[in-house]
Amino acid sequence: MPILQKGEIVLQFVKDYETQLREGEISKKGLARLIYKDYPDLFKDVEDARECVRRYTGAKGDGSSPNSPYTLKSTIEHGQKAHKLPDSLAQDKRDFILPTGKKYLVLSDIHLPFHDEEALQSALDYGIKQGCTELYLNGDVMDNYWTTRFTTDPRLIKTFTIETEINQTKQFLNYVNTLFDKVYYKFGNHENRWRLHLWKNADKLSHLNTFDLENVLELATNDITYISDSRIARLGKLTIMHGHEIYGTYSPVNPAKGMFNKMLCSTMLGHFHQTSTHHQGTGKGDKIGVFSTGCLCTLTPDYSPLAYIKWNHGAATVDSFEDGTFQVDNFRIINGKCL
């Protein structure tokens, strides 16, 4: 292979990584590894690519650099990086703070398009009747059936597609936006299926904001506040989470008691499709209440036709006060009636 062609390739890499080379964020050997990975047929090995990098950046010191515009002596002296901590890649996932002094309707586990129309409408009507002005969608509003890692029934494609799910979710969001002063949409584990599907099947597109589910659903356009599946919300002294955020949070008898053992603070969650409540005091005299809300989807899904034995329809209202205290109505829905 002509040396000139190898030189052109090396110079292009040097140009692309010039800033990182000057700042010491990548070494010449590190750059050589990248070059050799992309062009294994042009170079004998990484060391061969490294020699070319040194030659074309004037680092060999033998005058063999062929008119290269680069003399890349790092602006950070050798060894200086060893005297500082590396930059952290951790992402800040601070709690989302909800405004107090308002009344919220909290809905969870609607699982569009497998929702129960009567139960969902009853919950909305009840919330409005009770004076709720804010709607908090606490995860799994959208089922994301076609992006699950579990086996799906291919015959259902005749009935609905992923586009159907998206359109139904947008229709639902547009509807509730007309009923409440403010709508919050916290993603649950089913919304997270979308992102995991992209990572697995379209990883080269997953970095494009266009494909983020919150943008596909046009939340910002419709002034709906998005809360990621990895964040929890605080409404005064009440923590609100979907329920999947803590691994292993499960109780076959009482999900609220199971979450109390994990959180040790007043908490509301969905995820388990069961209405349950657990109250407990502390040695300091504080009172803790944990509430798991029912679901608003079908109680007889194909994968578990007897789910109704444990699941129930339900939702909750929360009166929040300026001092951080709150009052919860964790109601069940039976035959369209909120109890």
N, C-alpha and C positions, 0 to 999 in steps of 0.2 A: 504494500500500500504506500502510495507516495507520501513522503514526509509532509509536504505542503498540506495535504488533506487532513492529516492528523493534527497539524498545527492549527488549521482553521477551526477544527472541532474544539481543541483545547482553549483557543482564544475565545470562542463563543461561551464556553462554560465559565471561563474567568470573568468575562463581561457580565454574565448572568449572576455570578456570585461575588462580584467585586466588593460590595458593601460588607458581606459576611467575612470575606478574606481580610479586609482592612481592619475590621473590628475584632478580629480573632475569634469569631463565632464558628468558623470552620477552618480546618487546617488544609494545607496543600495535599496532604495524604488523604484527608477526608474527601476533598474534591476529586482526587484521583480515583477513589473508590466509586464515586458516582459516575465518572466518565467510563471506567472499565465496565461497570454494570450495564450501561447503555450501549457500549461499543466493544464487546469482548473480542470481536474478530479483528479489530484494528490494533489492539495492544496485546503484548505477550502476557502481561499480568498487571496488577495494580502498581507495582514498582516502576514498570515501563511507563505507565500513564503519569506517575508522579514525577519521573524525570522530565517528561514533556512539559508538565505544569511548571516545574522549576525553571526549565529553559525559557519558556515563553513568558515568564514573569520576572526574568532577570535575576533569579535566585541562585543560579549555579556559579556565578562569579567567574566564568571562563570566557566571557565575551561572545558566547554562542547564541545569545538572544537575537532572533532575526527581526529587527525593527519592531519589537513589541512596544506598545504604548504603556505597558504596565510595569511598574517597579513597586511591587506590593509588600513593602515592609509594614508589618502590622502597626497600627497606631497604639496598640496595647502591648507593652513590652512583655517579652516571654516570661511566664511565671506569674504575672500580675493577677491573672484570673484565679490562681490558687489562693489568693488572699482575700477572696470575697465569696459570699454564699451564692450558689447558682440561682437564677431567676426561677420562681415557682410557676408551674403551669396549672395550679389549682384554680378552679373557678369559684367565684363567690356566689353562694346560693343563699343569700339572706332571706329571712322570713318575709312574706308579703304581709304588710300591715293594712288591715281593713278599717275603714272609718267607723268609729263607734257613734252611738246616739241615733242609730237607724235600726229598722226592723228588716230582717233577711228571711227569705224563703230559700232553703237549702235542698237541692235535688241531686240525687246520685244514681248512677247505674241505670240510665235510660236505655242504652244499647240500641240506638237507632240503626237499622230499621226494624229491630225486634222489640219495639216498645209496646206497652199496653196502652192503647189510646184512652180508654176510660180512666185508668188510674192516673195517667199523666195529666189529663185535663182536670181531673178532680183535685190533684195536688196544686195546680196553678190557680184554680178557682178558689180553693181554700186559703192559699197564701194571700191572694188579693183581698178576700173577704176579711182576713185577719189584719189587714193594713200593712202588709209587706211592701216596701218600696224598692228593695234591692233583691236581686236574684243571684244566688251563688250556685253555679253548676259544679258539683264536687266530683268530677271525673266520670269516665266511661259513658259520656253522653253519646258518643259514636262507637259502634261496636268494632269497626275495622275488620270485618269478617274475612275479607279476601287478603289481608296482610298478616294474618296470624301464622305462627310457626306450627300450629296444630293442623291435622288433616281436615280439609274442607270438603264439602259435598259438591262435586263439579256440576251436578244437575241443577243446583240453585242458580247457576249463571243464566239460566233461562228466565229466572224471576227477577234477579237484580244483579247489579255490578258495583264496583267500587264507586263509579260515578253516581249510582243511585244513592249510596250512603252519603256521599259528599253533598249532593243536592238536597236530600232530606234533612241533613244536619243544618245546612244553610237556611232552609225553609223554616225549621224550628227556631233557629237563632233570630231570624228576622221577625218571627211571630212574637217571641217573648220580649224582644226589644221594644215592642209597642205596648207591652203590659207593665213594664217596670222602669223606674227612673235610671237604674244602672244594672248592667249584667256583667258578672265575672265568670270566666270559664277556666277552671282549673283542670288540667289534663290528668287522666288516670292511666293505669297500665294498658288499657285498650287503645287510647290515643297514642301511647308510646309504641304500639305495634307498627305504626306508620314509619316512624324514624328507624326502627330496627329493620324493617323491610327494605328501606332505602340503603342502609348500611350494608346489608347482605347482598342485595340484588342490583343496586345501582349506586355503588359507592363513589363512582366518579362524578355523580350528580348531587350527592348528599350535602356538599358544601354550599350549594346554591340556595339562597334564601327563598327563591321562588317556590321551591319544593317543600318548604317547611309547612306542616299541617296548619299552623295558625294563619299562614298567609294564603294557603289554598282555601281555607274557610272564610277568609276576608274579615278576620276579627277586628283588626285596627280600623279598617274602612268603615265598619259599622259601630265603632266606639265601644266594642266589647273588650274588656280587660283580660288579657291572656296571662295565665299563671302556669308555669311549666310543671311537669309531673314530678320533678325532683324538689320542688319547693313546698313548704307548708305555709298556711295563713294564720295570722293571729288577729282575733277579734276581741280586743280587750284581754280578759283573762281566759278566754276560750281559744284553744288551738283547733284549727280545722284542717284535716288532711283526708286524702282519699282512702288510705288504709294500706296501700301496697308499699309505702315508702320505707317501712321497717320490716326487714326480712324475718319471717317466722312468726308474725303476729296472727295467731289463729286460735280460736277456741270453739270447739264443736258445740258447746252449750251456750256460752254468752260471749260474743265478740267484744262487747263493751268491757267486760271484766278482763279479757285477754289484752286489750289495749291499755287498760289501767296499769297492768303489770309492766308494760313497756314504757309508757309515757310518764306516769306518776303526776299527771296534771289534768285539768279539765280539758277534754278532747271530744271532738265530733268527727266521725268517719262514716264512710259508706263501704263499698267493696265487697262486703260479705252478704249483702242482700237480706239482712235480718234486722228487725227493730229490736234493740235491746238497750238497757240502761243499767249503769252501775254507779252507786253513790258510796263514797267512803271518806271518812275524816282523817286528819293527820294529827300527830302529837302536838302540833302547834295550834290546833283548833281550826285549821282551814278545812273547808268542805270542797271535795273534788267530785265532779260529775262527768261521767264518760257516756257518750251516746253513739250508738251505731244506728244508721237509718236504713229503712227498707229500700227496695229497688222499685223501678217503674218500667221494667221490661216484662216480657212473658215469663210466667212461672213454670212453663213446660217446654223448655228448649229441647231441640233434637238430641243434644248430647247428654241431657239429664232430664228425661220426661217426668220424673217424680220430684223435681227440685222444689215443688210447692210444699213438700213436707217440711222443709226448713226455711225456704225463702218466704218473704211476704212483701206486699206493696206498702210503701210508706215514704215519708219525707219529714222535714222538720222546719219549724220557724224559730228564729232567734231574736229576741228583744235585746238589743245591746244598749248599755247606758254609758254615759260619759266617764264614769268612774271605773270602767272596765268590767263591771259586773254584767250579768246576763241572765235571761230567762229562756229556757228551751221548752218547746212543745214538740216532742218526738212522736208524731202521730202515725198510726197505721191506716191503711186504706182497704176496706172490705166492701166488695160489691159497689164500688164507686163512692162509698161514704168514708169520710175522714174521721177517725175516732181517736 
